[in-house]
Amino acid sequence: MAALNRFVSKSADKQMPFFTTLRQNKKFKCGPAEQEAFEALKSHLKNLPTIARAKEGGKLQLYISASPKTVAAVLVAETKNKGQQPVYFVSHVLNGPETRYTLARKLRPYFDAHTIEVLTNFPLEKAISKLDTSGRLLKWAIELSEFDLEFRPRTAIKAQALADFIVEASYQEDEVQAEVWDVSVDGSAAQKGSGAGIIMKSPAGDIFEYAIKFTFNASNNEAEYEAAIAGIQMCLAADAKRVILTTDSQLVASQFSGEYEAKEPSMVKYLEKLRSVSAQLEKFSINLVPRAENTLADALSKLASSNVADLKRTVMMEVMNKRNFAEAKKARRDSVWYIILWGRLYKKSFSLPFLRCLTAFESARLIEEMHEGTCGNHAGGKPLAIICQRQGYYWPTMLEDCRAYVKKCEKCQKFSAVINLPANDLMPILNPIPFAQWGMDIVGPFPMAAGGRKFLIVAVDYFTKWIEAEPVAKITANQVKKFIWKNIITRFGLPQAIVFYHGSQFDCAPIQCFLGLYRVKLAHSSVCHPQSNGQAEAANKQILAALKKKLEDCKGKWADLMPEILWCNRTAIKEATGESPFKLSFGSEAVIPAEMALPTMRIQHYDEERNDQLLRHQLDFMPEIRMKAEVSSAAYKSRMSRAYNKKVRHRPLGVGDLVLRRTAATGKGNAQGKLTANWEGPYQMWEEIVPGSYRLMQMDGTALKNSWNASTLRKYYV
C-alpha cells in the first residue's frame, strides 16, 4: 500500500478506514464491516490517474492540502497538449505530535531539478519568512531555502485528476470550530495617572487578570481604546481565533460599529488600530454592557492608574510607555531606510551604501565568528558591533547584542583588566574607649639584626594611636602570645577586640584559645584586603618611613632604633585626634630631650609638690580632652570617607551570584608567567559577613576557608 501513495490521490485518507477496521479486529474475522471497507478500497483502485514524467528544466506546480489527520500534496506538470498532468502524489497520516506539523521530503528529487510553483491558500510564504521564526518552523525554513520555490494563490483547476484531489482533500470530517475567548476590558484616567484593566477567559475556563499602567497622559476615551487594543493583542498572543470583547465604553463600541463617527485625530488613529488588530481574528465582536456589569475590569483599571502596589492575588502588571498607534507610525517612518534587492532586505546607512539585514539566528552566528572565530580577537562590545557593521551587516539590536555576548564570554572575563577602584564605601571604625581595640600586623623580613631578629610585631590602639612594636627572630604563635601579654594586657589591660590579618601566626588554634580565655574578641581582615586593618597598616607605614630616613649604611641597626622611633611617634600630635597619643594616655605632654637642652617654662619653674597637684588636675580634665579628641576623630574620618567614596565603583554582587577571584589573591599569579589569567573561578557566594565581605564556595559545594573582599572579586556571567 505504501508504494501506491505516489499514484493515488489522498491514498492515506482512502486507506485509513480499511486499516482502522483491521486494527479493531484483533482476531481477524471477515464480517460485513470488513468486507465493506475492502470493497471501498478496491473501488478506489480501479481508476488510477495517468502519471506524467517531468521534463528536465520545466516548471512544476505543487498543490497542498491538509486535514486534521492527514496532509496531502500533488506535483503537477503543465503541458501544451494535455494540460495539467499529475507527476507525484504525497499523502501521510498524522500520528501524535505530527498532527501539529506538515511533512514532505519525498519530492526532493523534483525540487532539486525544477522550479516549483506552490499553489495554496495557506500563508506559507509569510510563515517561513518571518524574521522571528523559531523552533521546528525555522528548521523547515532553512531546509526549504535551498530550493527555487514560488508561492502563488491557488488558480483555476484544469486536470480531472487534480480536481478529484482537491474535492477529496477538502475535508471528509467536520472541521473543529475555533472556540471563543471572552475578554472584558476597561480604561481609567485619574489625576495620579491612567491605566487599563483586562480580564481574559479562555475556552477551558482559565481566567487571566492583567493591569497596564500608562506613563503617558491619556484621556478616559483614549484609555478605553488602549484597553481594547491591548486585550485583542493579548488574545492574538494566546493564539485565539474568535474573541468577544466586553466593554462599558459606548464610544468605543459605537465608533467600531459605525454608529458614531470618529472626528478627533487621536480617535481616528485609535479606531484604525482597533480595526487592524481585530482583522487578524477569524471572528470578532464587541459587547457593550453597563458599567455595573464590568466591575472586575474597572477595578483592575483603577488599580493600574493608582499607586497601590499591595495585591491580595497575583495580577499581571505592565507599564506602557507609548501609545499603541505610535508603533505603526514609527514603522511607516522607518520604512524609507529599507530596500529589497535580489530577494534580500537591506538597510540604507551613512557609512556604507547598503547593509544586509540579518535574522536573530544569523546575527548570533556572525557575532560568534567575529568575536572568537578564525579572524576574531575577542574585541569589546562596541568595537565588535562596528566590525560587524563595516563588514556590511545590520540588525536593530547590534550594539546591545554585541555587548551582551562579550559580557558573557568566559575568556574575556578571565583575562579582563584588574579593577583597581574600590568596590565598597569606606566604613570607618569609631571606638572612643582608649586601648579597647587594637590592630596587629607583622612587618618584615628586615636585614638580620643583633640576636637574629628579622621581623617586627606591631600593634596600634584605634583611639589614642599608641603604637607598640617589638623586634623578634621568629614569627610564631608563641611569640604573638608573648607580645600580647607583655605589651598590651600587662600595660593597658584587657582589650575588647584585636584585629588581625590572615597570617598563620594569628589565624590558629593557640591564639584563639589564648584570647578566648580572657574573652577577647578576635577579628580577621579580608584576604588580600589590608585596608580592613587600616590602623595597623598606617602604623607600619610610619615605622618604615622613619627607619628608611634614619638608617644609612648600617641596615642591621634597625632593631636598636625602634625605641627612638616609637618615642617620637607617641609624642607627635595626630591629625585625627588633634592630640598626641601620650597626652590621651597619661593626661599631659611628655618631656622630650630637646626641653632639657633648651629649657621651657615648665622646666625652668618646676616645683615637685605643685607639679604633682597640677598633674592631678590634668587627670580630672582627661574625660573632656578625650571627648574632644573623639569628636575630632569622627569629623576626620567623615572627611576621609567622603574623599574615598568618590572613587568607589560599586559592583552588583550578592549571595548566590557566581564570581571570579583575583589570581594574585590566591598565590597563583606566577603559575604561567605573563600568560596567567587575571581572574580564576568561578565560585559561588554563599554568605555575606558585612557589606563588601563574602564567604565563597566551589562549584561542588566545598566552602573556602577565609572571607573575601569585593575588591578581589568580579561577577561572572554565564
C-alpha positions as CSV (number, residue, x, y, z in Angstrom):
1,M,0.0,0.0,0.0
2,A,2.8,2.4,0.8
3,A,4.0,2.1,-2.9
4,L,0.6,3.4,-4.1
5,N,0.9,6.7,-2.4
6,R,2.5,8.3,-5.4
7,F,-0.2,7.1,-7.8
8,V,-3.4,7.5,-5.7
9,S,-4.7,10.9,-4.7
10,K,-5.3,11.1,-1.0
11,S,-4.3,7.5,-0.6
12,A,-3.8,7.9,3.2
13,D,-7.4,9.0,3.7
14,K,-8.7,6.2,1.4
15,Q,-6.7,3.5,3.2
16,M,-7.4,4.8,6.7
17,P,-11.0,3.2,7.1
18,F,-9.6,-0.2,5.9
19,F,-6.7,-0.2,8.3
20,T,-8.8,1.2,11.2
21,T,-11.1,-1.8,10.7
22,L,-8.2,-4.2,10.7
23,R,-6.8,-2.8,13.9
24,Q,-10.1,-3.1,15.7
25,N,-10.4,-6.8,14.6
26,K,-7.6,-8.3,16.6
27,K,-8.8,-11.9,15.9
28,F,-9.5,-11.4,12.2
29,K,-13.0,-12.4,11.0
30,C,-14.3,-11.2,7.7
31,G,-17.6,-9.6,8.7
32,P,-19.8,-7.1,6.9
33,A,-17.8,-4.1,8.2
34,E,-14.5,-5.6,7.0
35,Q,-16.0,-6.6,3.6
36,E,-17.4,-3.0,3.1
37,A,-14.0,-1.4,3.9
38,F,-12.3,-3.7,1.5
39,E,-14.8,-3.1,-1.3
40,A,-14.4,0.7,-0.8
41,L,-10.7,0.4,-1.2
42,K,-11.0,-1.7,-4.4
43,S,-13.3,0.8,-6.0
44,H,-10.7,3.5,-5.5
45,L,-8.0,1.4,-7.1
46,K,-10.0,0.6,-10.3
47,N,-9.4,4.0,-11.9
48,L,-5.9,5.2,-11.4
49,P,-4.9,8.6,-12.9
50,T,-2.3,8.8,-15.6
51,I,1.1,9.8,-14.1
52,A,3.3,12.1,-16.3
53,R,7.1,12.3,-16.4
54,A,8.5,15.7,-15.7
55,K,10.7,17.2,-18.4
56,E,14.1,18.5,-17.3
57,G,14.2,22.2,-16.6
58,G,10.4,22.6,-16.8
59,K,8.4,24.4,-14.1
60,L,6.3,22.2,-11.8
61,Q,3.3,23.2,-9.7
62,L,2.7,21.9,-6.2
63,Y,-0.9,21.8,-4.8
64,I,-1.0,21.4,-1.0
65,S,-4.0,20.4,1.2
66,A,-4.3,19.5,4.8
67,S,-7.0,17.9,7.0
68,P,-6.9,17.4,10.8
69,K,-5.5,13.9,10.4
70,T,-3.7,13.9,7.1
71,V,-1.6,16.0,4.8
72,A,-1.5,15.6,1.0
73,A,0.2,17.2,-2.0
74,V,0.2,16.7,-5.7
75,L,3.0,17.7,-8.0
76,V,1.7,18.8,-11.4
77,A,3.4,19.3,-14.8
78,E,1.6,21.6,-17.3
79,T,2.0,20.5,-21.0
80,K,0.8,22.3,-24.1
81,N,-1.2,19.3,-25.4
82,K,-2.6,17.6,-22.4
83,G,-2.8,20.5,-19.9
84,Q,-2.1,19.7,-16.3
85,Q,-0.9,16.2,-15.5
86,P,0.0,14.8,-12.1
87,V,3.6,13.7,-11.5
88,Y,3.6,12.6,-7.9
89,F,1.1,12.3,-5.1
90,V,2.1,12.6,-1.4
91,S,-0.2,11.5,1.4
92,H,0.6,11.0,5.0
93,V,-1.5,10.1,8.1
94,L,-0.5,12.2,11.1
95,N,0.2,10.4,14.3
96,G,0.5,12.0,17.7
97,P,2.7,15.2,17.7
98,E,2.7,15.1,13.9
99,T,-0.8,16.4,13.9
100,R,0.8,19.8,14.6
101,Y,3.3,19.8,11.7
102,T,3.5,19.1,8.0
103,L,5.8,16.5,6.3
104,A,7.2,16.5,2.8
105,R,10.6,15.1,1.8
106,K,9.7,12.6,-0.9
107,L,9.7,15.3,-3.5
108,R,13.3,16.3,-3.1
109,P,14.5,14.9,-6.5
110,Y,11.9,17.0,-8.3
111,F,12.6,20.1,-6.1
112,D,16.3,19.9,-7.0
113,A,15.7,19.8,-10.7
114,H,12.8,22.1,-11.3
115,T,11.4,25.5,-10.3
116,I,8.3,24.8,-8.1
117,E,5.2,26.9,-8.0
118,V,3.5,26.3,-4.7
119,L,-0.3,26.8,-5.2
120,T,-2.1,27.0,-1.8
121,N,-4.5,29.2,0.0
122,F,-2.4,28.9,3.2
123,P,0.0,31.8,4.1
124,L,3.1,29.5,3.9
125,E,5.5,32.1,2.4
126,K,4.7,34.5,5.3
127,A,5.1,31.8,7.9
128,I,8.6,30.7,6.8
129,S,10.0,34.1,6.0
130,K,9.2,35.8,9.4
131,L,12.4,37.2,11.0
132,D,11.4,35.8,14.4
133,T,10.7,32.3,13.2
134,S,11.9,29.7,15.7
135,G,11.8,26.1,16.6
136,R,10.8,23.4,14.0
137,L,9.4,26.1,11.7
138,L,12.9,27.7,11.5
139,K,14.4,24.2,10.7
140,W,11.9,23.8,7.8
141,A,12.6,27.4,6.6
142,I,16.3,26.7,6.4
143,E,15.8,23.3,4.6
144,L,13.4,24.8,2.0
145,S,15.7,27.8,1.3
146,E,17.9,25.7,-1.0
147,F,15.0,25.2,-3.5
148,D,13.6,27.5,-6.1
149,L,10.1,28.0,-4.7
150,E,7.5,30.4,-5.9
151,F,4.3,30.9,-3.8
152,R,1.1,31.7,-5.6
153,P,-2.6,31.6,-4.6
154,R,-4.5,28.6,-6.0
155,T,-5.8,29.2,-9.5
156,A,-8.4,27.5,-11.7
157,I,-8.2,23.7,-11.8
158,K,-7.8,22.1,-15.2
159,A,-6.8,18.5,-14.8
160,Q,-9.5,16.0,-13.8
161,A,-7.1,14.1,-11.5
162,L,-6.2,17.4,-9.8
163,A,-9.9,18.2,-9.5
164,D,-10.5,14.8,-7.8
165,F,-7.6,15.5,-5.5
166,I,-9.0,18.9,-4.4
167,V,-12.5,17.6,-3.9
168,E,-11.2,14.7,-1.9
169,A,-8.9,16.9,0.1
170,S,-11.5,19.3,1.2
171,Y,-12.4,17.6,4.4
172,Q,-14.4,14.4,4.9
173,E,-14.6,15.2,8.6
174,D,-16.4,18.1,10.3
175,E,-14.0,20.9,10.9
176,V,-13.3,21.6,14.5
177,Q,-14.8,25.0,15.2
178,A,-12.4,27.5,16.9
179,E,-13.5,28.2,20.5
180,V,-14.4,31.6,21.7
181,W,-12.4,33.7,24.2
182,D,-14.2,36.2,26.4
183,V,-12.3,39.4,27.1
184,S,-13.5,42.2,29.5
185,V,-11.7,45.5,29.3
186,D,-11.9,48.9,30.9
187,G,-9.8,52.1,30.9
188,S,-9.3,54.6,33.6
189,A,-7.9,58.1,33.8
190,A,-7.2,59.9,37.1
191,Q,-5.1,62.6,38.5
192,K,-2.4,60.1,39.6
193,G,-2.2,58.5,36.2
194,S,-4.1,56.4,33.7
195,G,-4.3,52.7,33.0
196,A,-6.2,49.7,31.7
197,G,-7.7,46.5,33.1
198,I,-8.1,43.3,31.2
199,I,-9.7,40.0,32.2
200,M,-9.3,37.1,29.7
201,K,-11.3,33.9,30.0
202,S,-10.1,31.0,27.8
203,P,-12.5,28.4,26.4
204,A,-11.1,26.0,29.0
205,G,-12.3,28.3,31.8
206,D,-8.9,29.7,32.8
207,I,-9.0,33.4,33.9
208,F,-6.1,35.8,33.4
209,E,-6.1,39.2,35.0
210,Y,-3.9,41.9,33.6
211,A,-3.3,45.6,34.6
212,I,-1.4,48.1,32.4
213,K,-0.1,51.4,33.8
214,F,0.4,54.2,31.3
215,T,3.4,56.5,31.7
216,F,1.9,59.0,29.2
217,N,-1.1,61.3,29.8
218,A,-4.3,59.8,28.4
219,S,-7.9,60.9,28.5
220,N,-10.6,58.4,29.6
221,N,-11.6,57.7,26.0
222,E,-8.0,57.1,25.0
223,A,-7.6,54.7,27.9
224,E,-10.7,52.8,26.8
225,Y,-9.2,52.4,23.3
226,E,-5.8,51.3,24.7
227,A,-7.6,48.7,26.9
228,A,-9.5,47.3,23.9
229,I,-6.4,47.2,21.6
230,A,-4.3,45.6,24.4
231,G,-7.0,43.0,25.0
232,I,-7.1,41.9,21.4
233,Q,-3.2,41.8,21.2
234,M,-3.1,39.5,24.2
235,C,-5.7,37.2,22.5
236,L,-3.5,37.1,19.4
237,A,-0.5,36.2,21.5
238,A,-2.5,33.4,23.1
239,D,-3.4,32.1,19.5
240,A,-7.1,32.9,19.9
241,K,-9.2,32.8,16.8
242,R,-12.6,34.1,18.0
243,V,-13.0,36.8,20.5
244,I,-15.9,38.6,22.2
245,L,-14.8,41.9,23.7
246,T,-16.9,43.2,26.6
247,T,-16.6,46.9,27.4
248,D,-18.6,49.6,29.1
249,S,-17.4,52.4,26.7
250,Q,-20.2,53.4,24.4
251,L,-17.8,55.5,22.4
252,V,-15.5,52.5,21.5
253,A,-18.4,50.2,20.7
254,S,-20.3,52.7,18.7
255,Q,-17.4,54.0,16.7
256,F,-16.3,50.5,15.8
257,S,-19.8,49.6,14.7
258,G,-20.1,52.8,12.7
259,E,-23.0,54.3,14.7
260,Y,-20.7,57.1,15.8
261,E,-18.2,59.0,13.6
262,A,-14.6,59.4,14.8
263,K,-13.8,63.1,14.3
264,E,-10.8,63.8,16.6
265,P,-7.4,62.9,15.1
266,S,-6.5,60.7,18.0
267,M,-9.8,58.8,17.9
268,V,-9.4,58.2,14.2
269,K,-6.0,56.7,14.7
270,Y,-7.2,54.5,17.6
271,L,-10.2,53.3,15.5
272,E,-7.9,52.4,12.6
273,K,-5.6,50.5,15.0
274,L,-8.5,48.6,16.6
275,R,-9.8,47.6,13.2
276,S,-6.4,46.4,12.0
277,V,-5.7,44.2,15.0
278,S,-9.3,42.8,15.1
279,A,-9.0,41.9,11.4
280,Q,-6.3,39.3,12.3
281,L,-9.0,37.3,14.1
282,E,-11.4,34.9,12.4
283,K,-14.4,36.3,14.3
284,F,-14.6,39.4,16.5
285,S,-17.5,41.3,18.1
286,I,-17.9,44.0,20.8
287,N,-20.4,43.5,23.6
288,L,-21.5,46.8,25.2
289,V,-22.6,46.4,28.8
290,P,-23.4,48.8,31.7
291,R,-20.6,49.8,34.0
292,A,-22.1,47.8,36.8
293,E,-21.6,44.6,34.8
294,N,-17.9,45.3,34.1
295,T,-16.8,45.8,37.7
296,L,-13.8,43.5,37.7
297,A,-12.1,45.1,34.7
298,D,-13.0,48.5,36.1
299,A,-11.3,47.6,39.4
300,L,-8.1,46.5,37.6
301,S,-8.0,49.7,35.5
302,K,-8.3,51.8,38.7
303,L,-5.5,49.7,40.2
304,A,-3.3,50.4,37.3
305,S,-4.0,54.1,37.4
306,S,-3.2,54.4,41.1
307,N,-0.1,54.0,43.2
308,V,-1.3,50.9,45.1
309,A,1.2,48.1,44.9
310,D,0.0,45.6,47.5
311,L,-2.3,43.0,45.9
312,K,-4.1,40.1,47.6
313,R,-3.9,38.0,44.5
314,T,-1.5,37.6,41.5
315,V,-2.2,40.1,38.8
316,M,0.0,40.7,35.7
317,M,1.1,44.3,35.8
318,E,2.7,46.1,32.8
319,V,3.9,49.7,32.3
320,M,3.1,51.1,28.8
321,N,5.4,53.9,27.7
322,K,3.9,54.8,24.4
323,R,0.6,54.8,22.6
324,N,-0.5,51.8,20.5
325,F,-0.9,53.6,17.3
326,A,2.6,55.1,17.6
327,E,4.1,51.7,16.6
328,A,2.5,51.8,13.1
329,K,3.5,55.5,12.7
330,K,7.1,54.6,13.6
331,A,7.2,51.7,11.2
332,R,6.0,53.8,8.3
333,R,8.6,56.5,9.1
334,D,11.4,54.0,9.3
335,S,10.4,52.0,6.2
336,V,12.2,54.6,3.9
337,W,15.5,53.3,5.3
338,Y,15.0,49.8,4.0
339,I,15.0,48.3,0.4
340,I,14.7,44.8,-1.0
341,L,17.3,43.9,-3.6
342,W,17.7,40.4,-5.3
343,G,15.2,39.0,-2.8
344,R,17.0,40.2,0.3
345,L,16.3,43.0,2.8
346,Y,18.9,45.8,3.0
347,K,19.2,48.9,5.1
348,K,20.5,52.2,3.9
349,S,23.2,53.7,6.0
350,F,25.5,56.7,6.4
351,S,28.8,54.7,6.4
352,L,28.1,52.2,3.6
353,P,25.7,52.1,0.6
354,F,23.6,49.1,1.9
355,L,23.8,46.9,4.9
356,R,22.3,43.3,4.7
357,C,19.7,42.7,7.4
358,L,20.1,39.5,9.4
359,T,17.8,37.3,11.3
360,A,18.3,36.6,15.0
361,F,19.9,33.2,14.2
362,E,22.2,34.7,11.5
363,S,23.3,37.6,13.8
364,A,24.1,35.2,16.6
365,R,26.4,33.1,14.4
366,L,28.0,36.2,13.0
367,I,28.8,37.6,16.4
368,E,30.4,34.3,17.5
369,E,32.6,34.2,14.4
370,M,33.6,37.8,14.5
371,H,34.4,37.7,18.3
372,E,36.3,34.4,18.7
373,G,36.5,32.8,15.2
374,T,39.4,32.5,12.9
375,C,39.7,36.2,12.4
376,G,38.3,37.1,15.8
377,N,40.4,38.7,18.6
378,H,37.9,38.9,21.4
379,A,37.1,42.6,20.7
380,G,35.0,44.6,23.1
381,G,31.2,45.2,22.7
382,K,31.2,48.4,20.7
383,P,34.3,47.6,18.6
384,L,32.7,44.2,17.8
385,A,29.5,46.0,16.6
386,I,31.5,48.3,14.5
387,I,33.3,45.4,12.9
388,C,30.0,43.7,12.0
389,Q,28.7,46.9,10.6
390,R,31.8,47.6,8.5
391,Q,31.5,44.1,7.0
392,G,28.1,45.1,5.6
393,Y,25.6,43.6,8.1
394,Y,22.8,45.1,10.2
395,W,20.1,44.2,12.7
396,P,18.2,46.5,15.1
397,T,20.0,45.5,18.3
398,M,23.6,45.2,17.1
399,L,25.3,47.2,19.9
400,E,23.2,45.6,22.6
401,D,23.7,42.0,21.4
402,C,27.5,42.5,20.9
403,R,27.9,43.9,24.4
404,A,25.8,41.1,25.9
405,Y,27.9,38.5,24.1
406,V,31.2,40.0,25.2
407,K,29.9,40.3,28.7
408,K,29.3,36.6,28.9
409,C,32.4,35.5,27.1
410,E,34.4,33.3,29.5
411,K,37.8,34.2,28.1
412,C,37.1,37.9,28.1
413,Q,36.0,37.7,31.7
414,K,39.0,35.7,33.0
415,F,41.6,37.9,31.1
416,S,39.8,41.2,31.7
417,A,41.8,44.0,33.3
418,V,42.2,44.2,37.1
419,I,39.8,46.6,38.7
420,N,41.8,49.0,41.0
421,L,39.0,51.2,42.0
422,P,37.4,50.3,45.4
423,A,34.2,48.3,45.3
424,N,32.5,49.5,48.5
425,D,32.2,52.6,50.5
426,L,34.7,53.2,53.3
427,M,33.3,52.0,56.7
428,P,35.3,53.9,59.4
429,I,35.6,52.3,62.9
430,L,34.8,54.6,65.8
431,N,36.0,53.3,69.1
432,P,36.2,56.1,71.7
433,I,37.5,53.9,74.6
434,P,41.3,54.0,74.9
435,F,43.1,50.7,74.5
436,A,39.8,48.8,73.9
437,Q,40.5,47.8,70.3
438,W,43.9,47.1,68.8
439,G,45.1,46.2,65.3
440,M,48.1,43.9,64.9
441,D,50.4,43.1,62.0
442,I,53.8,41.7,61.2
443,V,56.4,43.7,59.2
444,G,59.5,42.1,57.6
445,P,61.7,40.4,56.9
446,F,64.4,43.1,57.6
447,P,68.2,42.7,57.4
448,M,69.5,40.5,60.2
449,A,69.9,42.5,63.5
450,A,71.5,41.5,66.8
451,G,70.0,38.3,68.2
452,G,68.9,37.1,64.7
453,R,66.0,39.5,64.8
454,K,64.4,39.9,61.3
455,F,60.7,40.6,62.0
456,L,58.7,43.3,63.8
457,I,55.4,42.7,65.5
458,V,53.3,45.9,65.5
459,A,50.2,46.8,67.5
460,V,48.3,50.1,67.5
461,D,45.4,51.4,69.6
462,Y,42.4,52.5,67.5
463,F,41.6,55.6,69.6
464,T,44.8,57.0,71.0
465,K,47.0,55.8,68.1
466,W,49.5,54.5,70.6
467,I,52.0,52.1,68.9
468,E,53.7,49.1,70.5
469,A,56.3,47.2,68.5
470,E,58.9,44.5,69.3
471,P,61.6,43.0,67.0
472,V,61.6,39.2,67.0
473,A,63.7,36.5,65.4
474,K,60.8,34.2,64.6
475,I,57.1,34.9,63.9
476,T,55.3,32.0,65.6
477,A,52.0,31.8,67.5
478,N,54.0,31.6,70.8
479,Q,55.8,34.9,70.0
480,V,52.5,36.6,69.3
481,K,51.1,35.3,72.6
482,K,54.1,36.7,74.5
483,F,53.7,40.1,72.7
484,I,50.0,40.4,73.5
485,W,50.6,39.5,77.2
486,K,53.7,41.7,77.7
487,N,52.9,44.8,75.5
488,I,49.1,45.0,75.7
489,I,47.5,43.2,78.6
490,T,50.0,43.9,81.3
491,R,50.4,47.6,80.3
492,F,46.9,48.7,79.3
493,G,44.6,46.0,80.5
494,L,42.4,43.5,78.7
495,P,41.1,44.9,75.3
496,Q,37.7,44.2,73.9
497,A,38.9,43.2,70.5
498,I,42.0,42.6,68.4
499,V,42.0,42.8,64.6
500,F,44.5,40.5,62.8
501,Y,45.2,39.8,59.1
502,H,45.0,36.2,57.8
503,G,48.6,35.1,58.7
504,S,49.1,31.6,60.1
505,Q,50.6,33.2,63.3
506,F,47.3,34.9,64.1
507,D,44.7,32.6,62.5
508,C,45.5,29.5,64.5
509,A,44.1,27.5,67.4
510,P,46.7,28.7,70.1
511,I,45.9,32.3,69.6
512,Q,42.1,31.6,69.6
513,C,42.4,29.6,72.8
514,F,44.6,32.3,74.5
515,L,42.2,35.2,73.7
516,G,39.1,33.1,74.4
517,L,40.5,32.5,77.9
518,Y,40.3,36.3,78.6
519,R,37.1,36.7,76.4
520,V,38.9,39.0,73.9
521,K,37.1,39.2,70.6
522,L,39.2,38.0,67.7
523,A,38.6,39.6,64.3
524,H,40.3,39.0,60.9
525,S,40.5,41.3,57.9
526,S,39.5,40.0,54.5
527,V,42.1,38.1,52.4
528,C,44.3,40.4,50.2
529,H,42.5,43.4,51.6
530,P,44.8,45.0,54.2
531,Q,42.6,48.1,54.2
532,S,40.3,46.1,56.6
533,N,43.0,46.5,59.2
534,G,43.9,50.1,58.3
535,Q,45.2,51.3,61.6
536,A,47.9,48.6,61.7
537,E,48.8,49.3,58.0
538,A,49.1,53.0,58.9
539,A,51.4,52.3,61.8
540,N,53.6,50.1,59.6
541,K,54.0,52.9,57.1
542,Q,55.0,55.4,59.8
543,I,57.6,53.0,61.2
544,L,59.0,52.1,57.8
545,A,59.2,55.7,56.7
546,A,61.2,56.6,59.8
547,L,63.5,53.6,59.5
548,K,64.4,54.5,55.9
549,K,65.3,58.0,56.8
550,K,67.3,57.2,60.0
551,L,69.2,54.2,58.6
552,E,72.2,54.8,56.3
553,D,74.6,52.1,55.5
554,C,74.2,50.0,58.7
555,K,70.8,48.5,57.9
556,G,71.2,45.9,60.7
557,K,70.8,48.5,63.4
558,W,67.0,48.9,62.6
559,A,66.1,47.0,65.8
560,D,68.2,49.3,68.0
561,L,66.4,52.4,66.6
562,M,62.9,51.1,67.4
563,P,62.7,52.9,70.9
564,E,63.5,56.2,69.3
565,I,61.0,55.8,66.5
566,L,58.2,54.7,68.9
567,W,59.0,57.6,71.3
568,C,58.8,60.1,68.5
569,N,55.5,58.7,67.3
570,R,53.9,58.6,70.7
571,T,54.7,62.3,71.4
572,A,53.7,63.6,68.0
573,I,50.3,65.3,67.6
574,K,47.9,63.2,65.3
575,E,45.7,64.9,62.7
576,A,42.8,62.6,63.5
577,T,42.5,63.5,67.2
578,G,44.4,66.8,67.5
579,E,46.4,65.4,70.4
580,S,49.4,63.2,70.9
581,P,49.0,59.5,71.9
582,F,51.0,60.3,75.1
583,K,48.6,63.0,76.3
584,L,45.5,60.9,75.5
585,S,47.0,58.1,77.6
586,F,48.5,60.0,80.6
587,G,46.8,63.4,80.6
588,S,49.8,65.6,79.8
589,E,52.5,66.0,77.3
590,A,55.8,64.1,77.7
591,V,59.1,65.9,78.4
592,I,61.3,65.4,75.4
593,P,65.2,65.6,75.3
594,A,65.1,68.9,73.5
595,E,63.5,70.6,76.5
596,M,66.4,69.7,78.7
597,A,68.9,71.4,76.3
598,L,66.7,74.4,75.7
599,P,64.5,74.7,78.9
600,T,60.9,75.7,78.5
601,M,58.8,77.4,81.2
602,R,57.6,74.2,82.8
603,I,61.3,73.0,83.1
604,Q,62.6,76.3,84.5
605,H,59.8,76.7,87.1
606,Y,59.5,73.1,88.0
607,D,58.1,72.6,91.6
608,E,57.7,68.9,92.6
609,E,54.8,69.5,95.0
610,R,53.0,71.9,92.7
611,N,53.7,69.6,89.7
612,D,52.0,66.7,91.5
613,Q,48.9,68.8,92.2
614,L,48.8,70.1,88.6
615,L,49.0,66.5,87.2
616,R,46.0,65.5,89.3
617,H,44.0,68.5,87.9
618,Q,45.0,67.4,84.4
619,L,43.7,63.9,85.1
620,D,40.3,65.5,86.1
621,F,40.2,67.1,82.7
622,M,41.0,63.9,80.8
623,P,37.4,62.9,80.0
624,E,36.9,66.3,78.3
625,I,40.1,66.1,76.4
626,R,39.3,62.6,75.2
627,M,35.7,63.7,74.2
628,K,37.1,66.5,72.1
629,A,39.6,64.0,70.5
630,E,36.6,61.7,69.8
631,V,34.7,64.4,68.0
632,S,37.8,65.5,66.1
633,S,38.4,61.8,65.1
634,A,34.8,61.3,63.9
635,A,35.0,64.5,61.8
636,Y,38.3,63.5,60.3
637,K,37.1,60.0,59.4
638,S,33.9,61.6,57.9
639,R,36.1,63.8,55.6
640,M,38.2,60.8,54.7
641,S,35.1,58.7,53.9
642,R,33.7,61.4,51.6
643,A,37.0,61.6,49.7
644,Y,37.4,57.9,49.5
645,N,33.8,57.2,48.4
646,K,34.2,59.4,45.3
647,K,36.5,56.8,43.8
648,V,34.2,53.8,44.6
649,R,32.9,51.8,41.7
650,H,30.1,49.6,43.2
651,R,29.9,46.1,41.8
652,P,26.5,44.3,41.8
653,L,27.4,41.3,44.0
654,G,25.0,39.3,46.2
655,V,24.6,35.9,47.9
656,G,24.0,33.2,45.2
657,D,26.0,35.0,42.5
658,L,28.8,33.4,40.6
659,V,32.1,35.3,40.9
660,L,35.7,35.2,39.7
661,R,38.6,35.7,42.1
662,R,41.8,37.7,41.6
663,T,44.5,35.3,40.6
664,A,47.1,37.4,42.5
665,A,45.0,37.0,45.7
666,T,45.3,33.2,45.5
667,G,49.1,33.0,45.1
668,K,48.7,31.6,41.6
669,G,49.7,34.8,39.8
670,N,53.0,33.4,38.6
671,A,51.9,30.0,37.5
672,Q,52.1,30.7,33.8
673,G,54.1,33.9,33.8
674,K,52.9,36.7,31.6
675,L,50.1,34.5,30.2
676,T,48.4,33.9,33.5
677,A,44.8,35.0,33.6
678,N,43.9,37.9,35.9
679,W,40.9,36.1,37.3
680,E,40.1,32.5,38.2
681,G,37.0,30.6,39.1
682,P,34.0,30.6,39.1
683,Y,32.9,30.4,42.7
684,Q,29.6,30.9,44.3
685,M,28.9,33.4,47.1
686,W,27.0,31.7,50.0
687,E,27.3,34.2,52.8
688,E,27.7,38.0,53.3
689,I,29.6,38.7,56.5
690,V,29.4,42.5,56.3
691,P,28.7,44.7,53.2
692,G,31.6,44.0,50.8
693,S,32.9,40.9,52.6
694,Y,31.8,37.4,51.5
695,R,32.4,33.8,52.0
696,L,32.8,31.6,48.9
697,M,32.4,28.0,47.9
698,Q,33.5,26.0,45.0
699,M,31.0,24.8,42.4
700,D,30.9,21.3,44.0
701,G,29.8,22.9,47.3
702,T,33.1,22.9,49.2
703,A,33.4,26.1,51.2
704,L,36.6,28.2,51.1
705,K,38.2,28.9,54.4
706,N,38.5,32.7,54.6
707,S,36.4,35.7,53.8
708,W,37.0,37.7,50.5
709,N,36.5,41.3,49.9
710,A,34.5,42.6,46.9
711,S,37.7,44.4,45.7
712,T,39.2,40.9,44.8
713,L,36.0,39.6,43.1
714,R,34.1,40.3,40.0
715,K,30.7,39.0,38.8
716,Y,30.8,36.0,36.4
717,Y,28.2,35.9,33.6
718,V,27.2,32.5,32.2
